[in-house]
């Protein structure tokens, strides 16, 4: 499985769509410092500006993500590389939920498999407007 590459020029929804194609039970969302989800029509660079109040140079040309990366590590790397808080969420019983400690120590591939076996729902990006 090839890596997903993220740069400041990519729109959040493009990244999320590519991510959900590979891991249909998970989706990374970007939030501001208050925890409000950022509009997925924005580029990663625009999200950086909104979160930091002014453009803060992105620390890498791009970030590569694959299924062997732990969920919690993905969230940390987004913050380290782009200065934007990231929260991976899933959908269960009609609710969007944060992964939390149970899944954050698992690889993305493993968490996706576990969620499928636990009857989580496939993520539909248009339904990700908020989470608990």
C-alpha positions as CSV (number, residue, x, y, z in Angstrom):
1,X,0.0,0.0,0.0
2,X,1.5,3.3,-1.0
3,X,2.0,6.2,1.3
4,X,-0.4,9.2,1.4
5,X,1.6,12.4,0.9
6,X,0.4,15.6,2.5
7,X,1.8,19.1,1.7
8,X,0.7,22.6,2.6
9,X,-0.9,23.0,-0.9
10,X,-3.3,20.0,-0.6
11,X,-6.9,20.6,0.4
12,X,-7.9,18.9,3.6
13,X,-10.9,17.2,1.8
14,X,-8.5,15.8,-0.8
15,X,-6.3,14.3,1.9
16,X,-9.3,13.0,3.8
17,X,-10.8,11.4,0.7
18,X,-7.5,9.6,-0.1
19,X,-7.2,8.5,3.5
20,X,-10.7,7.1,3.6
21,X,-10.2,5.1,0.4
22,X,-7.4,3.2,2.2
23,X,-8.9,3.3,5.8
24,X,-12.7,3.6,5.5
25,X,-13.4,3.4,9.2
26,X,-11.1,6.3,10.2
27,X,-10.7,9.9,9.1
28,X,-8.2,12.6,10.3
29,X,-9.8,15.9,11.1
30,X,-8.0,19.2,11.7
31,X,-9.1,21.5,14.5
32,X,-8.3,24.9,15.9
33,X,-6.8,25.3,19.4
34,X,-10.4,25.4,20.9
35,X,-11.1,22.0,19.3
36,X,-13.5,23.3,16.5
37,X,-13.2,21.4,13.3
38,X,-11.6,23.3,10.4
39,X,-13.4,23.6,7.1
40,X,-12.2,20.8,4.8
41,X,-12.2,23.1,1.7
42,X,-9.1,24.8,3.1
43,X,-5.6,23.9,2.2
44,X,-3.3,22.7,4.9
45,X,-1.4,26.0,4.7
46,X,-4.7,28.0,5.2
47,X,-5.5,25.8,8.2
48,X,-2.0,26.6,9.6
49,X,-2.7,30.3,9.2
50,X,-6.2,30.1,10.9
51,X,-4.8,28.1,13.8
52,X,-1.7,30.2,14.4
53,X,-3.1,33.6,13.7
54,X,-0.6,34.3,11.0
55,X,1.3,32.1,8.6
56,X,3.8,29.9,10.4
57,X,6.2,28.2,8.0
58,X,5.5,24.6,7.7
59,X,8.4,22.5,9.0
60,X,8.4,19.9,6.2
61,X,7.8,19.8,2.4
62,X,5.4,17.0,2.9
63,X,4.3,14.3,5.4
64,X,4.0,10.7,4.4
65,X,1.4,8.5,6.1
66,X,1.0,4.7,5.8
67,X,-0.9,2.0,7.6
68,X,2.1,1.1,9.8
69,X,1.9,4.5,11.5
70,X,0.2,4.6,14.9
71,X,-3.0,6.6,15.1
72,X,-1.6,8.7,18.0
73,X,1.7,9.3,16.1
74,X,-0.2,10.6,13.1
75,X,-1.9,13.1,15.3
76,X,1.4,14.2,16.9
77,X,3.2,14.4,13.6
78,X,0.5,16.7,12.1
79,X,1.1,19.1,15.0
80,X,4.9,18.9,14.8
81,X,5.0,19.3,11.0
82,X,2.1,21.7,10.3
83,X,1.3,23.3,13.6
84,X,-2.3,22.1,13.4
85,X,-4.0,19.9,16.0
86,X,-5.3,16.7,14.4
87,X,-7.9,14.3,15.7
88,X,-8.6,11.0,14.1
89,X,-12.3,10.0,14.4
90,X,-14.5,7.1,13.6
91,X,-18.3,6.6,13.3
92,X,-20.3,4.3,15.5
93,X,-24.0,4.1,16.2
94,X,-24.5,7.2,14.1
95,X,-22.0,9.3,16.2
96,X,-18.6,10.7,15.2
97,X,-16.2,9.8,18.0
98,X,-12.5,10.6,18.8
99,X,-10.2,7.6,18.7
100,X,-8.8,8.1,22.2
101,X,-6.3,5.9,24.1
102,X,-7.9,2.6,22.9
103,X,-7.0,3.2,19.3
104,X,-4.1,5.7,19.5
105,X,-1.6,3.0,20.3
106,X,-2.7,0.9,17.3
107,X,-1.4,1.2,13.8
108,X,-3.8,2.9,11.4
109,X,-4.3,-0.5,9.6
110,X,-5.0,-2.3,12.9
111,X,-7.4,0.3,14.2
112,X,-9.3,0.2,10.9
113,X,-9.6,-3.6,11.1
114,X,-10.7,-3.5,14.8
115,X,-13.3,-0.8,14.1
116,X,-14.7,-2.9,11.2
117,X,-14.9,-6.0,13.5
118,X,-16.6,-3.8,16.2
119,X,-19.4,-2.8,13.7
120,X,-18.2,0.8,13.3
121,X,-19.6,2.5,10.2
122,X,-17.6,3.5,7.2
123,X,-16.9,7.2,7.3
124,X,-18.9,9.4,4.9
125,X,-17.0,12.7,4.7
126,X,-20.1,14.8,4.1
127,X,-21.4,13.6,7.5
128,X,-18.3,14.7,9.5
129,X,-19.5,18.0,10.8
130,X,-18.8,17.5,14.5
131,X,-17.7,14.8,16.8
132,X,-17.9,13.9,20.5
